[in-house]
Each structure stands twice: as C-alpha cells, then as structure tokens.
Amino acid sequence: MPKSLQSFRFVLWLNVALLLLIACALFTRQRDLSLTAPAFGQFQSPIAGGAGVFIMPGQFSPNSYGCYLMDVDAQTLCVYGWDPMGRKLKLLASRSFRYDRKLANFNTENPSPEEVKELIEKATTQP
C-alpha cells in the first residue's frame, strides 16, 4: 500500500476518533445520557424578579448600559443607566403605564389600524 494512502487512512481514522470524543463530551456534559435532553438555554434563570418586581439588563447605546425595573403592582417602569465615571446607577426615567395600556392608537404612524383592516378586507374579497 502506498505511503500517501496509509497517511490518508490514518487521517480519516483520526477524524473518526475526534468526532467520537466530541460526541462523548456533548452527551456526558449533562447528567443524563439522552438525545432528548432539554436545550442548554432552558437552564438559565429567568429575568430576575419576584413579588411583582422584575429587573432586566439593557444596552442603550454601544457604550451605555443599564437596566429596566418594572413594578407590576404599582404599574411603573423605571430605567437606570450605569455612570462609569461615578461608578453608580442613575435613574434616567420613570413612568406609570397604568393608563398607557388603555390607549388604542397613540403616536402611531400610517397605516392606521383602520387602514390595515380595509386593506385586509379588500384582499380577502378579491378573487
């Protein structure tokens, strides 16, 4: 057998061995050896919160970070920004959304919901 064929065969077997090692590492990374294990993202904790208060990190611009805090019971949303110079969080905005939820069409651009309804009705009536 030519030497080039032997080296090619060796490389193929090396690939098989490496693929088996990778497969073993993936299947044994979790405690159960299962092909139907839940997705890795399912083990992440949800948005931090409880008792009606939730907090979520946010990126406001390429170099600006902070967090959103929502109080469901008080129906308020607060935005905090990180001040790197002062090394502290600063309140950027706060708003009650109690009455916002009752608005149907506020500060929206065309097409309006009525115009969309008309377009859909035209599309469904045409053959």
Salt bridges, closest charged atoms under 4 A:
ASP83 OD2 - LYS90 NZ 3.50
ASP100 OD2 - ARG95 NE 2.73
